[in-house]
Amino acid sequence: MIITPFYKGQGLGNQLANYVTLRAIAIDKGYSFGVMYPENFKGKGFMNLDIGLPVIGGVIPVEGQTPSVLPEGIERYYREYINFYTDGAVMGDYDPKIGLLEDNTMVHGLLQGENYYKHRKEEINQWLSVEPLEMSDDLCVINFRGGEYKYVADFFLPQSYWNKAIGMMKEINPDMRFEVHTDDPETARQFFPNFHIIKDIGLNWRSVRFAKYLILSNSSFGFLPAWLGDAKKILAPMYWERHNKGRWQMVQNKTDKFTYICG
């Protein structure tokens, strides 16, 4: 069995990225799988996630760090290696060892890149199935991330990005309507004073998943539902989390499905 933990400090996007990568590896290798700390899953109110076999025991003193005691039957721990800083290397590239994991391993990391799991897209649509939403052809969903992002200059997207993305959607349809789905309505109102704003994690995720037109923030929350969906146009910030720096730090965040724009 291979396993991954769900931490309280993880967002839903991080949890689901770990989950789909874990299950893709399990199928590829013929392993069973399980989730440690499944009670921390942040999508339980709207998504019925199969957590696999029970994970018994184990101690992780600090979230995201090496366990001091491995669960029963688990013999090794592997943390995804991501190169962020070495000159001349591709920063945030995929870890080739992820696909070579041995059975009875706990794995943890960002695990966000589609190359880890894109060959299992049909299965992932089943794993992450939710109640469908009927979305209008003249509605564009805006996935706005506030929260702690607004305190990090490298992450928080400027008004210029949103204005440009909205303008591009209006070029497609001058009568396009916009609906903002966010974790932070107060901050969202400062950016979109005339748009309907919704904070409801289940409705937010499902709206991104079933949108016909979509403007993404640089948050992992929106990546998988957008990637799984059939939107006619998906706009996303060039360089993702380093949009404001003008360079890629996580090439795992690149996908041909999104149209990346500068703001």
Backbone torsions as a table, in degrees:
resi	resn	phi	psi	omega
1	MET	NA	138.8	170.5
2	ILE	-112.2	146.7	-173.2
3	ILE	-137.3	162.2	171.2
4	THR	-140.6	149.4	177.4
5	PRO	-91.6	149.4	167.7
6	PHE	-103.8	116.6	-178.6
7	TYR	-96.2	150.8	175.9
8	LYS	-60.6	-35.1	-177.2
9	GLY	-79.4	-7.3	177.6
10	GLN	-79.6	145.1	168.2
11	GLY	-80.8	168.2	-179.6
12	LEU	-59.7	-39.4	179.8
13	GLY	-61.6	-40.8	177.9
14	ASN	-66.5	-41.8	179.2
15	GLN	-62.2	-45.1	-177.3
16	LEU	-70.7	-32.7	175.7
17	ALA	-62.9	-45.2	177.2
18	ASN	-61.2	-41.2	-175.5
19	TYR	-65.9	-49.8	-175.9
20	VAL	-69.1	-33.4	175.5
21	THR	-65.8	-43.7	178.6
22	LEU	-57.9	-49.2	-175.9
23	ARG	-69.9	-34.8	176.7
24	ALA	-62.4	-43.7	177.9
25	ILE	-63.3	-43.7	-178.3
26	ALA	-58.5	-44.2	178.4
27	ILE	-66.4	-45.2	-178.0
28	ASP	-59.5	-37.5	-173.6
29	LYS	-98.1	-7.8	-178.3
30	GLY	77.4	27.6	179.5
31	TYR	-97.5	159.1	164.5
32	SER	-83.4	169.2	-178.4
33	PHE	-140.6	162.3	176.5
34	GLY	-156.4	161.9	179.4
35	VAL	-117.7	125.5	175.1
36	MET	-85.5	136.5	-177.2
37	TYR	61.2	50.1	-179.0
38	PRO	-63.7	-20.3	178.7
39	GLU	-63.7	-16.2	179.5
40	ASN	-86.0	-0.7	-177.5
41	PHE	-61.6	127.5	-172.8
42	LYS	-91.4	-1.0	179.0
43	GLY	-108.7	13.7	-172.4
44	LYS	-64.0	-21.5	-178.8
45	GLY	-73.8	-15.9	-176.9
46	PHE	-140.1	-4.2	-177.7
47	MET	-133.4	127.5	179.6
48	ASN	-94.6	92.3	-173.2
49	LEU	-89.8	131.3	173.7
50	ASP	-77.0	113.4	-175.9
51	ILE	-92.3	5.3	175.0
52	GLY	77.2	-152.3	-179.0
53	LEU	-76.0	153.2	178.5
54	PRO	-62.2	139.9	173.5
55	VAL	-103.8	119.2	-172.3
56	ILE	-108.3	126.0	176.2
57	GLY	76.0	-164.8	-178.0
58	GLY	95.7	146.2	-179.8
59	VAL	-136.2	126.4	173.0
60	ILE	-120.0	99.7	-173.5
61	PRO	-61.8	-35.8	-179.5
62	VAL	-127.3	126.2	-178.5
63	GLU	-54.0	133.0	177.1
64	GLY	84.7	-2.7	-178.1
65	GLN	-107.3	175.6	-177.3
66	THR	-63.2	133.3	178.8
67	PRO	-66.6	145.3	174.7
68	SER	-84.4	-27.2	175.9
69	VAL	-135.7	124.5	178.2
70	LEU	-79.9	149.6	176.4
71	PRO	-61.7	164.7	179.9
72	GLU	-57.7	130.7	177.2
73	GLY	83.5	-9.0	179.1
74	ILE	-93.7	126.4	-171.1
75	GLU	-106.2	-16.2	-174.6
76	ARG	-151.5	158.1	177.6
77	TYR	-122.5	134.3	176.3
78	TYR	-130.1	128.1	176.4
79	ARG	-106.8	128.2	179.8
80	GLU	-53.9	132.4	176.8
81	TYR	-94.3	122.3	176.7
82	ILE	-124.4	126.4	-179.5
83	ASN	-91.9	110.3	179.5
84	PHE	-99.3	-21.3	-161.3
85	TYR	-125.9	-16.2	-172.8
86	THR	-71.6	127.0	177.8
87	ASP	-63.5	138.6	176.4
88	GLY	85.6	-7.8	178.9
89	ALA	-102.7	163.5	176.3
90	VAL	-82.3	114.3	-174.9
91	MET	-77.1	138.1	178.1
92	GLY	69.1	27.1	-178.6
93	ASP	-76.4	174.3	179.6
94	TYR	-72.8	150.3	176.8
95	ASP	-94.1	110.3	-176.2
96	PRO	-65.1	-17.6	-178.6
97	LYS	-77.4	-14.6	-179.7
98	ILE	-60.5	-40.0	179.7
99	GLY	-75.8	-3.3	-178.1
100	LEU	-110.4	12.5	-176.7
101	LEU	-58.5	137.3	175.6
102	GLU	-82.4	161.0	175.6
103	ASP	-62.7	158.2	179.3
104	ASN	63.4	45.7	-179.3
105	THR	-124.2	139.9	167.2
106	MET	-94.5	130.1	179.7
107	VAL	-123.0	143.8	179.2
108	HIS	-150.9	154.4	177.6
109	GLY	161.8	-161.0	173.2
110	LEU	-78.3	-48.1	172.9
111	LEU	52.2	42.2	-170.7
112	GLN	-95.3	-17.5	-169.4
113	GLY	-76.7	140.5	-177.2
114	GLU	-63.8	-24.1	-179.7
115	ASN	-64.4	-20.8	176.9
116	TYR	-72.1	-27.8	-168.6
117	TYR	-140.6	-1.2	-171.5
118	LYS	-64.8	-24.6	177.0
119	HIS	-71.0	-6.5	178.9
120	ARG	-115.6	27.9	-174.4
121	LYS	-60.7	-40.3	-179.8
122	GLU	-60.8	-44.2	178.8
123	GLU	-67.1	-38.9	-178.9
124	ILE	-62.2	-36.6	176.5
125	ASN	-59.6	-31.3	176.3
126	GLN	-78.9	-43.2	-179.5
127	TRP	-59.5	-39.4	-175.3
128	LEU	-105.9	32.2	-178.0
129	SER	-67.6	141.0	178.7
130	VAL	-139.6	167.5	177.7
131	GLU	-64.3	126.6	-177.4
132	PRO	-65.8	157.7	173.3
133	LEU	-121.3	139.5	171.9
134	GLU	-85.5	117.4	-176.3
135	MET	-115.6	136.7	-177.0
136	SER	-75.0	151.2	178.0
137	ASP	-71.5	-14.7	-179.9
138	ASP	-106.7	18.4	-180.0
139	LEU	-114.3	128.1	173.9
140	CYS	-108.9	125.8	177.2
141	VAL	-89.0	128.8	175.2
142	ILE	-105.9	120.5	176.9
143	ASN	-95.9	100.1	-175.0
144	PHE	-105.0	126.2	178.4
145	ARG	-105.5	119.0	174.7
146	GLY	-111.0	-112.9	176.5
147	GLY	54.9	-135.5	-177.3
148	GLU	-69.3	-19.5	179.5
149	TYR	-59.8	-33.5	-175.3
150	LYS	-68.1	-11.8	178.2
151	TYR	-98.5	1.0	-177.8
152	VAL	-118.4	107.7	-173.7
153	ALA	-59.8	-34.2	-179.2
154	ASP	-67.4	-28.0	-172.1
155	PHE	-96.9	-40.0	-165.8
156	PHE	-73.5	120.3	-173.7
157	LEU	-73.0	139.5	-177.8
158	PRO	-79.7	164.3	177.4
159	GLN	-57.4	-33.9	-177.7
160	SER	-60.3	-35.9	178.3
161	TYR	-63.4	-49.2	-178.0
162	TRP	-63.9	-41.4	179.7
163	ASN	-61.7	-42.9	-179.2
164	LYS	-65.9	-43.2	-179.2
165	ALA	-64.3	-42.6	178.2
166	ILE	-62.3	-42.6	177.8
167	GLY	-59.9	-39.9	179.4
168	MET	-66.5	-36.4	177.2
169	MET	-69.0	-35.1	178.5
170	LYS	-71.4	-23.5	173.2
171	GLU	-67.9	-32.4	176.6
172	ILE	-71.0	-43.2	-179.4
173	ASN	-147.5	107.3	-179.6
174	PRO	-59.2	-20.6	179.9
175	ASP	-99.7	16.9	-178.7
176	MET	-58.8	134.9	173.3
177	ARG	-98.7	156.3	-176.5
178	PHE	-130.5	140.7	179.7
179	GLU	-133.9	127.6	-174.0
180	VAL	-101.2	125.1	177.1
181	HIS	-113.1	124.2	-166.0
182	THR	-152.5	159.6	170.5
183	ASP	-90.1	-5.9	-169.5
184	ASP	-143.3	78.5	-176.8
185	PRO	-60.1	-37.4	-177.7
186	GLU	-60.2	-46.8	178.5
187	THR	-70.3	-38.4	-179.6
188	ALA	-59.6	-36.2	-179.2
189	ARG	-64.7	-27.3	177.9
190	GLN	-69.9	-28.5	-179.1
191	PHE	-91.8	-32.8	-173.1
192	PHE	-133.1	67.3	-173.9
193	PRO	-65.6	-18.8	-175.1
194	ASN	-108.0	6.0	-177.8
195	PHE	-107.3	152.4	174.6
196	HIS	-69.6	131.5	-175.2
197	ILE	-119.9	132.7	-175.1
198	ILE	-129.1	129.1	170.8
199	LYS	-118.6	103.4	178.8
200	ASP	-163.0	106.1	-168.0
201	ILE	-56.4	-39.3	179.4
202	GLY	-69.6	-46.8	178.9
203	LEU	-66.8	-36.5	177.5
204	ASN	-60.6	-49.6	-177.1
205	TRP	-64.7	-43.9	-178.6
206	ARG	-67.8	-34.4	179.2
207	SER	-67.1	-40.6	174.8
208	VAL	-63.9	-42.5	-177.4
209	ARG	-61.8	-38.5	-172.7
210	PHE	-109.7	8.9	179.6
211	ALA	-62.4	146.9	172.9
212	LYS	-88.8	-30.8	175.2
213	TYR	-134.8	140.9	-167.2
214	LEU	-148.2	133.0	171.2
215	ILE	-116.6	120.0	-175.7
216	LEU	-97.7	150.5	163.2
217	SER	-84.6	-174.7	179.0
218	ASN	-99.7	39.5	-179.1
219	SER	-107.4	144.2	177.9
220	SER	-65.4	-17.9	180.0
221	PHE	-54.5	-42.5	-174.5
222	GLY	-90.0	-11.3	-171.5
223	PHE	-62.5	-56.1	-175.0
224	LEU	-66.5	-46.1	178.6
225	PRO	-61.8	-35.8	176.7
226	ALA	-67.8	-42.8	-178.9
227	TRP	-64.0	-35.5	-179.7
228	LEU	-78.9	-23.7	-172.1
229	GLY	-78.0	-178.7	-177.9
230	ASP	-121.2	35.9	-179.7
231	ALA	-59.8	144.9	178.8
232	LYS	-74.2	-27.5	178.5
233	LYS	-150.1	128.4	176.5
234	ILE	-124.8	116.0	175.8
235	LEU	-100.8	136.9	-178.8
236	ALA	-141.2	156.0	-177.7
237	PRO	-72.2	126.8	173.7
238	MET	-55.4	137.0	-179.7
239	TYR	74.6	-0.4	174.4
240	TRP	53.9	-117.4	-174.6
241	GLU	-65.9	-18.6	178.7
242	ARG	-109.3	31.0	176.3
243	HIS	-52.6	-44.0	-176.3
244	ASN	-73.6	-16.9	178.8
245	LYS	-93.8	-16.7	179.2
246	GLY	74.3	31.9	178.1
247	ARG	-155.0	151.6	174.6
248	TRP	-78.1	132.0	168.8
249	GLN	-109.7	-26.3	179.0
250	MET	-125.5	94.2	178.4
251	VAL	-67.4	-15.5	173.8
252	GLN	-60.1	-24.1	-178.2
253	ASN	-80.0	-2.2	178.7
254	LYS	-83.9	137.5	172.1
255	THR	-149.9	144.3	179.3
256	ASP	-69.5	-13.0	-177.5
257	LYS	-72.5	-25.9	-177.2
258	PHE	-99.1	150.0	170.2
259	THR	-99.0	112.1	-176.0
260	TYR	-88.2	134.5	-178.8
261	ILE	-130.4	152.0	172.4
262	CYS	-89.2	156.6	-179.0
263	GLY	-127.6	NA	NA
